[in-house]
Amino acid sequence: MVDTDTRPDPDALLARFEADTERARKGRLKVFFGACPGVGKTYAMLSAARTLQSQGSEVVVGLVETHGRSETAQLLDGLELLPPKVVPYQGRELREFDLDAALARKPALLLVDELAHSNVPGSRHPKRWQDVEELLAAGIDVWTTVNVQHLESLNDIVGNITGIQVRETLPDRVFEQATEVALVDLTPDELMQRMKEGKVYLPQQAERAIRNFFRKGNLIALRELALRRTADRVDAQMREYRTDQAIETVWQAKERLLACIGPGAGGDRLVRAAARLAADLHADWIAVYVETPALQRLSEANRDKILKTLALARELGAETATLAGQEDTQTLLAYAVSRNVSKLVVGKSLRTGLSRMLRAPLSDRLSALAEDVDVYVVAHEAEARSPAEAVSTPFILDPESVPMARWPGYAWAGVACALATVLAQLVSPWLDLANIIMLYLLGVVAVAVRYGQGPAILASFLCVLAFDFFFVPPKLSFSVADTRHLLTFTIMLGVGLTISRVAASLRYQTRVAMYRERRTRALNELGRELAGALLPADIVDISHHHLEGLFQSQVCILLPDLQEKLHAPVPGHKELPLDPAIAQWVYDHQQPAGMGTQSLPGAPMYYLPLRAPMRTRGVLALLPSQKRPLFQPEQARLLETFAAQIALALERVHFVEVAQDALVRMESERLRNGLLSALSHDLRTPLTVLAGLADSLPLAGPPLPEAQAEIAQAIRAESLRTSTLVGNLLDMARLQEGQVQLKREWQPLEEVVGASLQTLAAPLARHEVVVDLPADLPLLELDSVLMERVFCNLLENAAKYTPAGSRIEIGARNEGDRVSITIADNGPGLPPGREESLFEKFTRGQDESPVAGVGLGLAIVRAIVQAHKGTAKGENRPEGGARFVITLPAGQPPVVPPET
């Protein structure tokens, strides 16, 4: 049966949605792409910018290099230019792009020329493309220019074509992430004519350039590279469009490449080839280095070369890993199977002759064993070894371990052979030759276990010679009377060599297992202690204790305050060269910076963000005693795991504090509501009696004198005001406890508003009240008593906070499924910025206001409106004054039968 289900893959839809969301948040990058200098990239960029500016768009020039070309310089007229940043360097002043000024200006579109440019040492970022990434993250659109020779994956190809190594490069991922790429193309003949006319370089420079880089053959090849690179991008866009439109459903396993990096020459070329192949196949790729016992002792230069090659692979978009194994072929294939790798990329072996016959190249061994994996072989150039690379030093798998000195191991091999000889001489009267051989092999095993394979091999040869000299007739001579002993010597040597190899392998595997066990134990101990931490200070102390010993570094953890500013380090870390500005940048951008990174690599410390699932919780700063061990891939991943655990612990503690605060607030709110309710009940009766007594005083006897009558009236007014306040307190407590049951009835809005105006007739007598309620308003399902309280509170506030003679307007309009009601005045208005906080309990517009009140009126308004499934908000009117807007659901009023 043919599957006709053409529904899109939900995982693909989700990935595309997340990518679209990320693109919408960031700025858009447009790259004007060309084959070489002089094709007109900057000219085309400025021309397009002027056209966009003429259409009303905001365009600012961050930095443009005209290289003395008058035609290009003329296009800058009329465009806003950011002043360059003058940077002193080696006695000169250089003009550089001012990143901070661009971020502060934050234009809609910024032009930044020459994306691959290297910044002056000491700048925030070593490369201009990193400046552009920060601009894009800030939401600024950027237009820039790039030549094909600056793409990292094509760097070696361009070097082979032109014979010139281009030093300024940028990762291909930056080019791939561009929203739009505009190819600026020019034929080689036209470009050479422009060169001769002096439109690219000055005449003297042009002649020299034509003889070297700008030869016609070079230009043709570079043009082809640029066209192919652009065509690859267009093809990818076409396939993405087909996928988005579900034109054709493709069922195909995802490609994944594995680049095998070795200690030999050509690692950079291998990585670039793998990056190009991965780009062509649109596949993920991994770069790995396998550390075997045979590669335990690498020179300092070779280790640096491997780390740089892995760093280059990461820069080109690869995932990197360092594997430890007994044999490289089996280790690679096992890892390839575990990661579902479809293609292996290895370098071509430079070994020939006998060495190739004794051990087949890695590519041949992989091809023989890899049944379902394709093997790609990349040729790489021969590379001369420097004297530094020839010096072999022990490989340190565990940065805490101290390597054994090499030559004492060979000396102890001789000592072990001598001890075995002495022991054999003592027991030779009771043992035959076969038993004596076992004593010598025991010495070989001891040397192999303690000092490794090299000293064990020497011990094997020494033991065979000593056995021949001291125990095989004729004794004290290397001559052999019985030729059968030659076979004994051969077997003894073979067994000794085999034992030395196996013992050394076991020793290496034991060291690897101990290292992994130490890592696992450290993670478990850190996780266990962090699980018991209840305060951020406890987490900081625990992290210091574990990180400082494991990574041989001084550690400082910086945590943010409520204003998102990082705390200064504790007094015990004042001696660290900590830069608070770098730490704040790491926290804000959630990217590592400092030593060993691409952002501010000259800083003496390494800064790592503590990223948790919800947000970044702080910054981890380390000052390592040795830089190299910290940035080995396995150590770097271990540090990231530690940082993730610390961030999770900080987030857990944060939410524990939030939950505790919420419980405290809930309990205090419950107690306060209970107290208010009790007080309200106890105060309401005496206040009512007091108001009644004040009313009865004039009626109890002869008329009161004027002064006493005024006192009685004041007693009555204050009693009623206090009774109203007590009623508000009681209503607020009942609303918050959910004890209010709405008695909804369908009724016209004008009746509720009219009742409120009648209740407040006295306070509103000194104001002009305008009511504008359209006749077509629908009936609303309201609790008339509670809604009357809403309008009374709003109208009372309008009367109290506006001067006499002010205008108070009451209006409403039908908005379909909702009805909007407004109460506005032309008084002083609401405090700016506090429109929302005024609806909180016990909050007043002015703390020292002469108007009496406790700040409950608006809180009651919102609580009642929300109980009716509506909304209430306050705002200032543009013409002056305050306006409160209430929206209530219109609902479906019952149909009134016609009168008969």
N, C-alpha and C positions, 0 to 999 in steps of 0.2 A: 504494500500500500504506500502511495506517495504522500508524504506529509505536506499538506497545503497550508499549514498554520504560518501565517506571515506576521503574526503579532511581534512587536519589538521586544527585545530582551529588557526586562525591568532593571537588571544590573547596569546595562549600558545606558538606559534612560537616567538612572540615578547618577551615574558617573558624569554624564553629559550635563545634567542639571547642576551638579556641584561645580563642574568646570565653568559653566555659564555664570553661576553666582560669584565665583572667584573673579572671573573676568570683569563682571559688572562692578565689583568693588574696587578694582585696581584701574589705573590709567591705561590708555591704549598706546601701543608702541608701533610706529610705522618706520620701516627701514628702507632707505633708498640704497639699493644694492647695485654694485658695479664690478666690472672685471679688474679694474686697476685705477690708479689716480688719473684724473684728466678727462674721464668720460662724461662728467657733468652732473655728478650726484648732488653736490652742494647747490649748484645752479638750479637744478630741478626742484630741490627741496624748497629753496627760497621763492621760486616762481609759484609753486603750489601754495606756499604760505601766504604770499601776497594776494593770490586769488581768494583764499579763504578769508583773509582779513577784509577784502572788499565786500564780502558777503555778510559782514558784521560780526565775525568771530574774533575772539581775543587771542592774539598771537604775540609771544615774547621770544626774543632771541637770547638764549642762554649763553651760547658760545658758537661762533662760526669762524672757521679758518678760510680766509679768502686766498692765501698764498700769493698775494700781490696781483690777483686777477681783477682787472678793473670792471669787467662785465659782472662778475659775481658781487663785487663791492657795491655797485650801483643798486643792486636789488635790496640792499639793507636800508636804503632811504625809505623813511616812513614807517619802519618797524621799530618797536620798543626794544632797546638793548639793555640787558643786565650788565652792570659794571663788572669787569673781571676782578678776580681776587689776585692781588699781587703777593707772590710768595718768594721770600729770599732763599736762594739755593746756590751754594758754592760761590759766594761773592757776586752773584747776579740776581736780578729780580725777574721772575717768570710770571706771566699772566696765565692764570688757571681759571677754570670754571668754578663759580662761587655757588656751591651746593646749598649752603644755609640761606643765602639770599634768594635762591630759586624757591626753596621750600616756604620761606616767609612770604614771597610774592604770590605764589601758588596760582599761576595763570591757567587758563583753560588748555592752552597748547604752548609747549616750550620746545624750541629748536636747539639741539645739542649735537654739534658736528663731531665726526671721528669717534665712533663708539669704542673702538679698540685702543684708544689712547691710554698711555700709562701716566698716572698722576705723579706729581712731584713727591719724593719720599717725605713722609710725615703727614701726608693728607689722610683724611678719614678712611678713604678706600684706595688701594693701590691702583685700581683700574677705573676708567670712566664708566664702563658698563655697569659697575657696581653703584656708581652715583645715579645712573639712570634707573636701576632697579629700585632704589630708595624713592626716587621721584614717582615712579609708577605706583609704588605701595602707598604713597600719599594721595593718589587719585589724580595725578597730573598726566595729561596726554603728552607724549614725547615723539618728536620726529628726529631721526638721526641718519647717519651714513655709514656704510661698511663696504670694504673691498673684499673680494673673494679670498685673497691670500691671508686675510686676518682670521678666517674660521679655523679653529684649532684642529679639526679632523682633516683639513686639507693642507695643513701647514707643511708637512713633509713632501707632499706631492708638488706643491708650488716651489719648494726649495729644490727638488730634483729638476723641475722644468727650467727655472730661471737661474739656478746656481747661487741664489741669494737666500739666506735664511732670514725670514721675517720674525722679529722678536716680539712684536706687539700682536697678541692674539686674544680671542674671546671664545668662551665655550659655545658649542653649537646650540646648547639648550636656550641661550639667550636669543639667538637668531630664530629658533623654532617657536619661541613664545611670542614673537612679534604678531600683532593683530593683522598687519598688512605689510607686504614686501613689494616695493616698486622697483622693477629692474630698469636701470638706466644703461642703455646699450649704445655702443658706437663701434663702427667697423674699424679694424686695425689701420686701414689706409687713412680714414678720416682722423683718427687719433694721432697718427704720426704727422699728418699735415698740421694739426693744431699744435703739436710739439714744435714743429719748425717755425710756425708763426709766433711762437713765444706766448701762447695762450695757456700753457700748462706750467712751464718753468721758465726762468730767465734763459736767454740764448746759450750762455756757457753751460748751465746745468742741463739744458735740453739736449745739447750735443752729447754730453757724457751719458745721459739717461738713454738716448737712442742706441748708443753703442753697447749698453749693458742690459738693464732690465727691460727696456722698451723695444727690444728686437721684435720684428714682425712675427717670428715663430712663437715667441713667448706670448705676444698679445693674442694670437689665434688660440693658443692652448688655454690661456686664462679666460678668454671669452667663452670657450666651450665649457670650462668648469662652471662659470657663472650661469650660463644658460641651463646646464644640466641641474645645477643646484636649485635654480628657480623652478625648472620643470618638475623636479621631485616634490617641491612644495605644492605646486599647482595640482599634481597628481594626488597628493595626500588630501588636499582640499576637496577634490572631486570625489574621492572615495568617502570622505566624511559626509559630504552632501548626500551621496547615495544612501549612506547608512541612516542619516537623519530622516530622509524621505521614504525609507523602507522600500526602495526601488528593487532591491534584490537581497534576499536573506542568504548570508554566507555562513556555512558551518565549517569552521577550520580551527584546529588547535592553535593556541597562541605560541609564537616563536619565542624562544629564550636562548641567549648566547652565553657561553662561558669562555672567557679569555684566560688562558693559563700563563701566568707571569713567572719567569724564572730569574735566577741571579745573573744570567749572561747578558750579552749585548742585545740591543734591539727591542727592549721592553716598550719604549715610547712608541715606536713604529707599530708594534703589535697592538697596543692599546688603541691607537688612532684607526688602524684597520678594522678592529672590532667595532669601534664606534660608528664608522661608516657603514659597515655591514648591518649593524643593528638599526641604523637609520633607514637603510634601504628596505629592510624587512619589517620596519616599524615594530621592533621587538625590544623587550627588556634584556639587559645584559649584565653579567656579573664578572668581575675581575678577581681572581684568586691567586694566592701564592701558597705553595705547599712546602712546608718545612719538614724535611726528612732527616734521619740521622746522618746521611752523607753531607747534608748542608748545615750541620750544627755549627761549624766554624767558618763564619763569613767575615770578610774584612769590614772595617768601618765604612769604607767607601761603597762596598756592595750593599750593605744594609741601607745606607742613605739612598742609593739608587733604587732599591726596591720600594722604599717608602715614598719616594718622589713619583715613581711609576704608578703606585696605587693612588696617590693624590691626584695625578693627572687623570686616571680613570674615573675617580669620583667627580672631578670637574667636568668630564665629558658625559656625565650622567649615569655612571655605572654604580652598582652596589659592589662593595669590596669585602673581602674576607681573607684571613690567613688561616690555613689548615695545617694541622700537625698530623703526620702519618708516617708509617713505616716505609711505604713505597708510593711514589707519586702517582703512578697509573691507577692503582686501585683506589687511592684516596680521591683522585679527581672523578673517577667514574661513580663512586659511591655518592659523592656530593652532587654530581650531575643528575643522578637518578632521584635523589631526595628533593632537588629543586625543579624537576621536570624540564631539564635542559634539552633542547633539540639539536644544538650545534656547538661544537667545541672549536675554539680558535687557538692554535698553537704556533710557535715560531719554528722556522726551519733550522734543523741542527747544522752546526758548522763543523762537526767532527767528521773525520774521514779515516780511511785506512783501518788499522787494527783496532783503534778505539771504537769505531763504528761497528766492527764485527763483534767485539766483545760485549757491547751493550747497544742494543738497537735504539734509535732516536725515539723520543717521546711520541712523536706523531705516528710512527710505525706501531709502537706498542698500543697506543690508543685505538688506532684503526683495526688492529687485530682483535681487540677485546670489546670495542663498542659496536654492538650489533644494531641498535636503533638510534644511534647518534651520528650525525654527520661531522666529519673532522675537516677543518679548513687549515691549511698550512700557509703561513705568511713568511715570505722571505725578508730577512733583515740584514743590514750591512754589518760587515766585520768591524769590530771596535777594538782599538788598542787598549790594553790594560795599563793603567798608570801604576807607578811604584806603590802608591798608597793602596791600590786594590790588591796588589800581590801579597801584602802583609796580611796574614790570616790571624784573626782573633776569635776567641770563643763566642759562639752565639748564646745569648742570654734569653731563654724562654720566659723565665720569671724575673721581672725586674728586681725582686727582693733577693734573689740568689746571687752569690758571689762566685764567678767562674773559677774553676781550678786552673792553676798555672799549667802550661802545656809540658814544659821540659821536665819538671819533677816526676811526671807520670812515667816517662821513659826511664828515668833513673830508678824509680821503684820497680820497673819491670826487670832491670838487672838484679836489684836486691832480691826480688821474689825468686828469680831463677837461682841465685846463690843460696838462699835459704832452703829451697827445695833440694838442691844438691847436697847441702850439709845434712839435712834430715834423711835423705836417701842413703848417704854414706853410713849414718848411724844404724839404720835398720836393714841395710843390704844383706847382712848374714842371714836374716830370717825371711827375706822377700826375694822373689824372682824378678826378672826384668819387666814383666807385664805389670806387676804391682808398682814398681818404681816409675813406670810411665804414668800411672794414675796420679802419683804425687806431683809430677811435673804439670799434668793437666789441671790439677787442683790449683797450682800457682797461677796458671794462665787464667782460670776462671776468676780468681781473686783480683788479679790486675784488671781484667775486663770490667768487672763490676765496679771497681773503685775508680779507674782512670779512663775507661772507654776503649774504643776499638784500636786506635793507633798503638798505644803502649802494649795492648794485649797481643797484637801481631808481632811486635818486637819480642815479647816474652815467649811466643811460640817458637820463633827461630832460635832464640838463645837456649830454650829448654831442649830442643832437638840436638843442638851442638853439644850442650853439657852432657846429655845422656850418651851421646856417641863417645865423647872424650873420656868420661869417667867410668862408664859401666859396660860399654860394648868392647869385647876383645878385638884387637889388642888395646888394653886400657892406656890412658894418658896419650892417646894418639887419635887423630881423626881418620886414620885408615880403617877399613872394614875387612875383616878376615872372611866373614861369611856374607855373600852377596844377598842372602835373604834378609839381612838386616836393613838393606836399602828400602825394601818394601815397608818394613816397620817404621823407618824414619818418615817415609812419605805419608803413611797413614797417620802417624803421630802428628805430623805437621798439619795435615788436612783436618784432623779432629781439633787440633788447637786453634786453627784459623776459624773453623766453624763455630767452636765454642765462643771464641772472642767476638765473632759477629753477633751470635745470638745473645750473649750476655750484654754486649753494648746496646743492642736493640732493646732488650728488656730494661736496661738502665735508662735509656731515652724515654721509653714508654712510661716507665715509673715516674720519671720527672714530669712528663706531660700530665699524667693522671694526678700527681700531687698538686700540680699547678691548677688544674681544673677543680680538684677537690677544694683547694684553698679558695678559689673564686666562689664556688658554690657555698662553702661555709661562710665566707664573708657576706655574701648576699643574704643567706639565711639569718645570720646574726644581726645584720643591719635591719632586716625586715622584722625580726622578733622584737628588737629593742624599740624600733619606731612604732610598732603596734601598741606598745605600752606608754608611749609619750602622750602627755595631756596638754602640754604647752609648747608654743613655738620655740621658746628658749631651750626646752628639753631636746627638741628635734635638732636644733643647731649644735648643741653639745654632743649628741650622739653622732651626728654626721662628721663633726671635726675628729672625733676619736677614731672612726673607721677610715675615713678618707686619707687622713694624714699618714697613717702607717701603710696603707695598701698602695697608695700612689706616690709615696715619697714626696709629698708636697705640703706646703703651708696652705691652709684652707681658710676662706672667709665666706660666710653666707650673708647676703643682704636681703632684707625683707621690706616690702612696701608698707607705707602708712596709708591713712584714709585718703590722702591726696595723691596717691599713686606715685609717691616719691620714695626712693629706697632709703632705708636707714643707713646712717654711717656705721662703720664696723665698730665692734665693741673695743674698749680700750686695749685689750690684749693684742689686737692686731694693728695697732697704729704703725708698727714698724714695716708693714707690708707696703709695697709700692702700688697701692690700690688707686685707681682712677675712677671717682664716682661718676664722671660724665660717660665713660665707656660702659660702666655697669648700668646706668640709666638707659643708654641706647640699646643695650642688649635686652633689657626688660621691656622697653617699648616696642622693639622690632621682633622680639622672640627669635633671635638668631645669635649664634656664638660669635665672639669677637676676641681680639687680642692675639696673643702668641699662637702661632701655628694656623691661623685662620686667614681668610681673605679680607676681613675688615680689621684695620689697624693691626697688622701683623707685627709691627715693631714694639707693641706694648709688652712689658715684662711679665704680665700675668695672662692667664687664660680664663675667659668669662663664658659661662654656660647658663642659658636660661633654665629655670626650673619649671618646665611645662607640665601642668596637670590637665585632666580632661576638661575642666570648666574654664580655666584661665592660667596665666603664668603667675606663679606664687612667689617668685624671687629670683635671685641670681647667685650662682655658685662661682666663686673666684678661686683659682689655684695658682700658686707659685711653685712649679716643680723644681726639684733639685737637679734633675736631668730632663731635658726636653724630649729626647727620642723615645724613651719608654712610654711616656704619657700618650703619644700620638701614634703608637703602633695600633693597627686596626682593632685587634682584640682588646687592648687596653682602652681604646677610645669607646668601643661599644660597652665595655664594662662600666666605664665612667658614666655613659649615658643611662645605663640601667640604674646605677646608683642615684643619679639625678632624678630619674623618673620616680623611684621609690621615695626619695625625700620630698618631691613635689606632691605625691599622693598623700604622704603623711601630713604635710602642711595643709592640704585641702581638707583632709579628714578633720584635723583639729579646728580649722576654720568653721566647718559646718557644725561641729560639736558646740562651738561657742555660739554660733547663730541659733542652734536649737535651744541651748540653755537660756539665751537672752529671750527667745520667743516664749519659753515656758515661764520665765520670770515676769515678762510683760503680761502674759495671759493671767497668771495668778494675781498680779497686782491689779490688773483690770477687773478681775472678778471680785477681789476684796473691795476695790473702790466702788464698783457698782453696787455691791451689797451695802456698803456704808452709806452711799448716796440714797439708796432706796429707803433704808431705815430712817435716816435723818429726814428725808422728805415726808414720810408718813408721820413722823413725830412732830414735825414743824407745821404741817398744813393745818391741823386743828387749832392750835393757839393763834396762828396768824389770822385765821378766819374769825375767831372770837375777837381778836384785837381790832380787826377792821369793823366788825359789827358794833363793838363798844364805841369806836370813834364816830360811827354814824349815829349812835343813840345819844351821844352827849348833848347835841343841840335840842333834842326832844325831851330830855329828862326834866327840864325845869325852865326857869326864865331864860331868855336869850343870853348867850355867852358874850362877854366882851370881845371886841374885835381881835385882840391878841390871842385870847384863848381859842377863839373859833379858828384862827389860822393854824394854831398848834394842833387842834383836833383834825383839821383837814390834812395837815402834813402827816400825822400819824396814820390816817386812812390811806393816803397815797403810797407811803412807804410800805405799809402792810400789804397792799395789793401788789406793789412791785416785787416785794420779797416773796409773796405767794406765787407770783408768776415765775420767778426764778426757781422756786422749789418745784413747781410743776414741770419746768424744763428739765431739772435734774432727774426727777422721777421718770419722765418720758424717755430721757436718754438712757437711763439704766434699763428700763423695760425694753427699749428697742435693741439694745446690745445683747440682752439676754434672750431675745427672740420670744418674749412673752406677749408681744402685741399681735393680736389677731385682727386683720383688716376686715372691715365690714363694707365690702364693695357694693356699690349700687350704680346703675347707669343714670347719669344726671348731667345737665348742661353745665359747662364751665362757668358761665356768668353767675349762676346762683352761688357757687363757692366763693368766687371773687367778691360778689356783692355782700355776702355775709362777713367776709374779712374786712371790707371797707366800713361796714356798719360797726364792727367791733372796735376798730381803730379810728372812729370818727373824730375823737378829741385830738389825738396826736397829729392827725393829718389835716386838721382844720387850718393850719398855717401854711399849707403847701397846695400847689396846683396839681391835682390828680387828673390825668387823662386816661380814659379807658377806651381801647380800640379792640373789640372782640368781633370778628366777622360773624355774620349771621349763618354762614354755612359750616360752622364748626360742628363736628360730630359729637354725639354724646360720649362721655368718658366714664369708664368704670372706676369709681373712686370711693375711698373712705372719706366722706365729706368732712368729718370732724378733724381727721389728721391733715388733710389737704388744706383745710382752713387754717390750721396751725402753721403750715408752710407759708402761706401767703401773709399771715399775720407777722411772722418773724421777718420776712423780707421787707414788707412795707414798714414795719417798725424800725428796722435798720435804716431804711431810706429816710424816714422822718427824723431819726436821731442824728444821723451823720451828715445831713445837708442843712444849710441855713434856711431860715424862714423865707417863704416865697419861692423856693425851688420847685422845679417841675418834676413830677413823678409820673412815668408812663407805664401803663399796663397793656400789653398786646399779645396776640396769639395768631398762629397761622397753621393751616392744615398742610402737612408734608406727606400725604399718602398714608403710610402705615403708622405715622407718628404725628403728634401734635406738639408744636413748639410754643412755649409760653415765655414771655420776657417781661421783666420788671426793671426799668431803667430810670436813672435820675441824672441831673446835670450838676451834681455836687463835686467834691474833690476827687472822687474816684477811689480805686483800690490801690494799696501799696504796690508799686511795680515789682514783679518777680514773686509776689506772695499770693497770687490769685488762687492757687491750688491749696496752699497751706492754710488759708483762712477757714477751710471746711473741716479742719481738725479740731478735736475737742479742746476747750479752754484756750483757744487762740483768738487773739484780737488784732485788728488792723494796726492799732497804735498801743504800745505798752503803757504809755503815760496819757492815754486819752481821757479827757474830762467827762466823757459819756459813761454812765454807769453800765456795768455788765460783766459777765464772766467768760464770754466767748463760747457759748453753747448753741446760739441760735442757728448758725449756718450748719453746724454738725447735725442738728436735729432735722434741718431741711433736707440735707442729703440722705440721711438715714430713712426718712419717710418716703422720699422720692424713689430711692433704690428698692424699698419694700414694694413699691408699685411698678417695679421693673422699668424704671425710668432713669434719667441722668440729670445732674445739676452741676452747673459750672458758673464761674464768675469771670468777668473780663472788664477791661476799660474801654470806653467808647472813644473812637477817634476824635469826635468833637468835644470830648470831656465828659466826665461823670462815669458812674459804674453801671454795669448791666449784668443781670443774672438771668440765665437761660435754663429753663426746665423743659425736658422732652419726656412725654408720656406716650405709651402705646395707644394707638387709636382703637384697636380691637374691632369686633363686629357687633355693633349695638343691635338689640332686638328690633324686629319690625313692628311698628305700631299699627294695629289694624285701623282702617278708616272708620270714621264715625258713621253710624247709620241713622 
